[in-house]
């Protein structure tokens, strides 16, 4: 099917001028940390990350929050740190790469303030406790504030020397400058506190220092919270007034409006709203600020399609639209949307794997895009094999593997025992909070159709059947199998696996021994139709093995559904219709009474029974996904892609029919 071309996106495509520089599009890449720096400076992987997105036509890009003084939070080397001239050559290389592709490159400058973990940098507007770090920060002295303003000046000078187009001064998310703006965090009694003029004084001093260092030909943006989402913090009305006071200095060229406060756990989660949060989550906040200032205003937050960006611009909710997670999922989002090739856009589904990785100080990862941090020319290299490839199992690993095999040029067949694609992901997508997961399953299906992959559902793979296809390689994505619980089997209560429980019933206990997402999604699904759901976990809290933004949003959802949660407890037996519990530290726990059924999420083992028979038949066979080792969707997709990328290109083996009976799994 031929896709339409040249889709009109008049507002997205409209240029915008600032300080003699031109943004060629109104969609941009806001500040975020890809975790690809080399010892704190831009290296080749970091530069290539931004080069790819500049090549796609973005108007401007902004580095992640870069500390202007030494920070233990960002001492891992994966993130940029602008404290000395060592960063200048990296900035120059980064600017050159982005400029050659027609884009603008800015640096976001920051002091993390109350979110710092050690050293002299643990200061805030007032004495403050951070729920993120569980540490106190002290009130910065006026002398320290003057010194910090000079650090901003020096960092801005290095940005200029590094040929960047400007800086964004972040005053959001509970960081140091945000703490001065916030009536919740700023309780000072000196000239830096009190009324709005006092609370904006230090941020205005920083802006003056930055402008002096940058000169008049560089862009300065500010990032502020349109709503801190905490009682007593900045709200939408206060945000407008703050923006007006800062813009009145004449130093500010644009205002980026975000939300949340990272010193408070739930407000930190809402800073990066995961699925099923509304799309364009903060557009109402940017619209309010836009009505109060005379410089361009940017919005961010769950803008996952260019069509939505066009709508936001057309409705006057913002002058610029920032899209991070959507461009993590597919760096070619903008040109694909412009050409009308919408079905080929790999969708962001709000899983927040990227955010959770960054919060754990890891390099950026994505549930659906395994290419991050890799050079495009090293991926999906053409294969020179004339015999087909076969994938068994159509879960995430199997779907990604089949797509990658076809991209490399294999004639590919995908065999699935069930009647639909997606595996466990398809079952998760039936829960209220994960409906969006259907989008990625649909995308994989569209891609397999586009690439000519033969898909056989309701087909059980056998050794004889696979041998008859004469494959050059077989990838087994046959998933995993839960192990039964001897404790539950010994009782008289009905017990089920995660997806086996009846659609409706009375009181069900969901017992979690893994600390992963699946147990919470099971409880959420059952809460729609069972009279009562009790969630028992042996972990310190539900989803202990998941990232904070994922776990906390689901905990809030379960609370909304009335699910009772019992943590740090093990099921030790069944007595009649009671589930007997014991605390994980040996403390007694009361039983869960009047239970009708138990759903257990415990240990799982790989399902790979075809491996040895196929190897005995001298068929090159590899395990991928849960069939290799039960893990999450992100790991399964990564494993599938890297396995396909690692296959020999066949230049020395065309039609040789070589078998690798002992191939590594």
CORPE-V212031 format. One record per backbone hydrogen bond with DSSP energy under -0.5 kcal/mol. NH is the residue of the N-H (numbers start at 0). CO is the residue of the C=O. Records with the same first field share a line. If there is no record, write none. Layout:
BEGIN
NH=CO, CO
END
This chain:
BEGIN
6=337
12=8
13=10
15=22
17=20
20=17
22=15, 20
23=21
25=11
27=320
28=59
29=27
31=61
33=31
36=77
37=40
38=36
39=76
40=37
45=35
46=42
47=43
48=44
49=45
50=46
51=47
52=48
53=49
54=50
55=51
56=53
57=52
58=26
60=103
61=28
62=105
63=31
65=107
66=64, 79
67=109
71=117
74=71
76=73
80=39
81=66
82=80
86=83
87=84
88=84
90=86
91=87
92=88
93=89
94=90
95=91
96=92
97=93
98=94
99=95
100=96, 97
101=98
102=97
103=58
105=60
106=165
108=106, 167
109=65
113=173
114=111
115=112
121=118
122=120
123=137
127=136
129=134
130=128, 262
133=129
134=129
136=127
137=121
139=123
144=140
145=141
146=142
147=143
148=144
149=145
150=146
151=147
152=148
153=149
154=150
155=151
156=152
157=153
158=154
159=155
160=156
161=157
162=159
163=158
164=104
165=104
166=218
167=106
168=166, 220
169=108, 167
170=222
172=259
174=171
175=110
178=174
179=175
180=176
181=177
185=181
186=184
192=189
194=192
198=194
199=195
200=197
201=197
203=199
204=200
205=201
206=202
207=203
208=204
209=205
210=206
211=207
212=208
213=209
214=210
217=214
218=164
220=166
221=253
222=168
223=221, 255
224=170
225=223, 257
227=233
228=233
232=229
238=234
239=235
240=236
241=237
242=238
243=239
244=240
245=241
246=242
247=243
248=245
249=246
252=219
253=219
254=295
255=221
256=254, 297
257=223, 255
259=226
261=172
263=260
267=263
268=264
269=265
270=266
271=267, 268
272=269
274=349
276=273
279=301
280=277, 300
281=299
282=279
284=281
285=281
286=282
287=283
288=284
289=285
290=286
291=288
292=288
295=252
297=254
298=319
299=256
303=301
308=304
309=305
310=306
311=307
312=308
313=309
314=310
315=312
316=311
317=311
318=296
319=296
320=25
321=298
322=27
326=323
327=323
328=324
329=325
332=329
335=331
336=332
337=333
338=334
339=335, 336
340=335
341=339
343=340
344=341
346=344
355=351
356=352
357=353
358=354
359=355
360=357
361=356
363=33
369=367
371=368
373=370
377=374
378=375
382=407
383=648
388=410
389=472
390=412
391=474
392=390, 414
394=476
398=394
399=395
400=396
401=397
402=398
403=399
404=400
405=401
406=402
407=403
408=404, 405
409=404
411=409
412=388
413=453
414=390, 412
415=455
421=393
424=421
425=422
426=422
427=423
428=424
429=426
430=427
433=430
434=431
436=433
437=434
438=435
439=435, 436
440=436
441=437
442=438
443=439
444=440
445=441
446=442
447=443
448=444
449=445
450=446
451=448
452=447
453=411
454=452
455=413, 453
456=454
457=417
458=415
460=458
465=461
466=462
467=463
468=464, 465
469=466
470=465
471=387
472=387
473=619
474=389
475=473, 621
476=391, 474
480=604
482=602
485=483
488=484
489=485
490=487
493=595
495=597
499=496
500=496
504=528
507=505, 531
508=596
509=507, 533
510=508, 598
511=509, 535
512=510, 600
518=515
519=515
520=516
521=517
522=518
523=519
524=520
525=521
526=522
527=524
528=525
529=525
530=504
531=505
533=507
534=563
535=509, 533
536=565
537=511
543=540
544=514
545=542
550=546
551=547
552=548
553=549
554=550
555=551
556=552
557=553
558=554
559=555
560=556
561=558
562=557
563=532
565=534
567=538
568=536
569=581
571=569, 579
572=579
574=577
575=573
577=574
578=591
579=572, 577
581=569
582=586
583=567
585=582
588=580
591=578
592=590
594=576
595=506
596=506
597=493
598=508
599=495, 597
600=510
601=599
604=480
606=478
607=605
610=607
612=608
613=609
614=610
615=611
616=612
617=614
618=613
619=617
620=618
621=473
623=475
626=623
627=624
628=624
635=631
636=632
637=633
638=634
639=635
640=636
641=637
642=638
643=639
644=640
645=641
646=642, 643
652=649
655=652
660=658
662=659
END
